Amino acid sequence: MNKRIQHIFLVGLLFSSTAVFSQIKDETLILDRKREPEVKKIEKKKTSIEAEKNYPPEEKSANPPAYNITNVPASSDFKTSLIQGEDISPKFEAENQNNYFQLGMGNYGKILADGLISTTLENDMEVGADVHFLSTNGLKKVYDWDSKQSSANVGAFLNSYGELGKFSVNADYGLNDYNYYGIYALTPSFSNVDLQQKTNRFKVNGYYDFYSNEILNDVRLKSSFLSDHFGAKESQAEVLVNLSKHGVEFPSMDDIRFNADFGINLETVKSEFDLLDKNSSQFLNATLAPKMTFFKGDSYLMIGSDFSFLNAKNSNLLLTDQQKNNKTYWFPKAEVQFAAADEFKFYGGITGGLHLNSYANLLEQNPYLVSDQELRATETKYKFYFGLRGDIDQQIKYDFSAGFGKMNDILFFKANDLFNYDVDYNRPAYDFANTFSSVYDNGTVSEAKASIQYFPLANLSLDAEVNFEKYNLDTNDDIYNKPLIKASLGGKYSMLDKKLNVGAKAIFGSDQTTNSFEVNNDGFNPNSFISTQNTNDKVGGFADLNLSAEYKVHKNFSIFALGNNLLNTQYQTYKGYKVLGAQILGGVKISF
């Protein structure tokens, strides 16, 4: 019966393109980077009683720590970028084959290259490096001007296992070379107009994680440096220290356990822009986060808070004096879970916090920003939430939740008008009403989330997720460029003794409101343009289907194929920015 189910699923997976959605733009084969392990859907964590962590040195491996299954909501790493996306390619659990290189080619001039090499030295120190490259010629039949893009990442990492803990450090350089091709209001008079934007980002991260939770738990350091084609510069640095005492038992209450945690976080961001108003900003945020958690079985009560001190400085050409702001914040933190059974766990709580918006973070959400941004910190004053989650016979895991919060300086993106109204088509790349800027407003947000994972067979997994977000802003009637509903549906299936792995990912997004501009010649002044703004334009929703397959011909050799946006709809992620149509990419992979 199981084989029949497997065959039915495979046939439906490969031929049901009209029944599920498709992904925006295209996907990448992102290698399994040990230096940045992904935790998705189901995560194993140690119990609070156990003092040993899940990576003891070799001499401690005789007493492995115990684990419980922690329910983690299904999440999607999907990014609405032309050349980056969630990796839906199947993975082989090939022991002793951590090193590999893969090369692929497809339509739209796509070229993909991935590689990883690592080794373990005699002193149990692991060192390695990886590389990733992806390029596409863009939409040559849609736009007369250049829409090609390419991205590259090169990284190196080191892991060392000592007597007391694990030390890890990694460095990464990323290059993103693309064009502001989303022109809809003002057409260039020639096809070779320069629309290039380019960003460079270098990151160095390190941490030391102690095997024991006695007082000093872990120390983490993060840093990054970013520059772009138009002279913008940004540096970020963050230090995080976690102090903890876990597994405390009360003599009079044997079934009650207690954890105490104290987090210290120091973060700084400095940004400088060299265009237009030449905005510059500098933030220094210090946060103290004490927390107490009481456990009884799978039920628990967590009580804590965040105390933040923010020092902010902003300036630009329009301000006569530098704006300075020093402010102290307090945010509540609490969560309670009542575990009636493994199948039904009711939870609820309140949270809040301060998030520093950087140019690098904004570009990850919208790469088509003009290189001059006002940066502020987003404050979540409070957010109440409640939900139900559970695990049914280790086959179905689910999490349903809803929440309501009050926020200040909510970030979203607004389309820019022309910066120069003179009739001149030889313009800078960002001056065709084709870029966006950050906008902030206060308001409330209502949320509802649902995620479910289903494991009907040992070699088959299915997952689905739906997210609803509704914003009510104080000043603006609508929040721009944020869909009301986002959803995903996916599955992975392995057959032929794990020689053949297939995957599917369907993504859906509802309509989103945006502003846009109509540009015409001024009837009174033939040397000037006039523009009219539409404050209630719409960017249509999308449905995007992706399929993938990889077949292991030999233990050291595989072939793979990816199909992206198989519904072949060139919808828009942002106003003017159409995505690639149906894409097929095939390649080979060598592992050793």
Disulfide bonds with the S-S distance in Angstrom:
none
